Amino acid sequence: MLRIVGLFDRPADFKAVAAVREAPAIPELTDALRDFTDAKWRQTLAKLRRAGLLAQEDPSDRDTLDAHPLVREHFGQQLRERFADAWREGNDRLYEYYKRAAPDLPDTLKEMAPLYAAVAHGCAAGSHQEVLHKAYVRRIQRGVGFFSTKMLGAFAADLAALAGFFDPPWRHPAANLNEAERSFVLNSASTRLRALGRLEEAAPLEELGLQMDIAQRDWQNAARAAGNVSELYTSMGDLGQALEFAQQSVDFADESGDPPMRMILRTTRADALYQAGRAAEAETVFCEAEAMQKEDQSELPFLYSLQGFQYCDLLLGQGKHDEVQDRATQTLEWAEKAGASLLSLALDHLSLGRAHFAKVQQEGRRDFSKATEQLDQAVEDLRQAGPQEFIARGLLARAALRRVLGDFEPARRDLDEAMAIAERGQMGLHQADAHLENARLYLAMGKEPDAREHLATAKEMIGRMGYHRRDGEVAELEGRLAAG
């Protein structure tokens, strides 16, 4: 009975336990329970609870079995190491049970939960390939739709499921996966780690997946992987590496001949160029990408989603807030009509909020209501979408607005949270941005020594990372502090 509990990493519901106990009996696992009556079963449960080996009965759910994690792990390890066949068969039965317990294509995270359990048990049973294709890719991700992450923001649940395809996480993909499948799980785990703010763990996985794609001459996936590595290094503040991988991603995309990939990877390169202070080059590449977008999707003539957000970021730096308002209003309309990802919607709100904020400031007005509405919506949507680095960007934008409004304490809370995310994830660019905004906030509060300290830290980081997009802002703040 305790070995059955050891099959689970969570409380075991009655139906799942019953699935393990079905005939035929599993040697060394359920054969001794074959003749147990319900009364005998409950009597034995009571003895195990008195001995402290099972958790006490939950009055609201009397049929669920649970135990301390150490007890579960002990008996699970015993089963894995001493009775491997029983371990595999028990997990295989649970895989089949949980597959049937979920809708074919779940629409909510609650409906998705049995499928995540099925993935864990199927991997434990050693059926990695079947589980990957039939449960994870087809039903959780819905093919190339990435449904669970894009529409539900389930990055943590996805990452937990992907752990089953590694031995151990996050080093070696399971041996019974082929090269293409190994590359897929490496890249998938990397993107989930990145979304959860674990950039340093994500980078080596993405690079290993890239090398596999190159070895297989899979130029489309190699382009995607190189672009992901570039974005990781951009966020981490290694812009030299970011630019190298960005160019590599464009070369691979061109080799693949895939039109959307060729467009997307050019925006990745353009964004890295912009962060490095090479705005004119970045604009040229963004325009090239948008021309490709128009050619491939004439009904959608603007860059949209992340690519549109990146271009709007450059346009805002050029003071073109009216153009950004027009673009983001249009792309938000497209996104809502198409049922786009949570992140796409959130980034459009973020672009609109920043554009309204910049326009009001330029015109010398004080009505920031539209900016406030859009930035509040952006932060809320970004939290729901999940990717930590974009939550930090939303918080930094809202902190700037709150500073200008004189709401110093809410601005401080946003800045503290953004800095915590950036430091935890080793996001160098966002750390520098947070120091710059701290300098502005302390200057607005009349605390010049604190402002100087944050500015000095930001200046050192910006110089070391080659984050030259911010050079003008550093110079402007130095001028204000020098003027007293």
Buried (B, 14 or more C-beta within 10 A) or exposed (E): BBBBBBBBBEBBBEEBBEBBBEEEBBEBBBEEBEEBEEEEBEEBBEEBBEEEBBBEBEEEEEEBBBBEEEBBEBBBEBBBEEBEEBBBBBBBBBBBBBBEBBEEBBEEEEBBBBBBBBBBBBBBBBBBBEBBEBBBBEBBBBEEEBBBBBBBBBBEBBBBBBBBBBEEBBEEBBEEBEEEBBBBBBBBBBBBBBBBBBBEBBBBBBBBBBEBBBEBEBBBBBBBBBBBBBBBBBBBBBBEBBBBBBBBBBBBBBBBEBBBBBBBBBBBBBBBBBBBBBBEBBBEBBBBBBEBBBEEBEEBEBBBBBBBBBBBBBBBBEEBBEBBBEBBEBBBEBBEEEEBBBBBBBBBBBBBBBBBBBBBBEEEEEEBEBBBBBBBBBBEBBBBBBBBBBBBBBBBBBBBBBBBBEBBEBBBBBBBBBBBBBBBBBBBBBBBBBBBBBBBBBBBBEEBEBBBBBBBBBBEBBBEBBBBBBEEBBEEBBEBBEEE
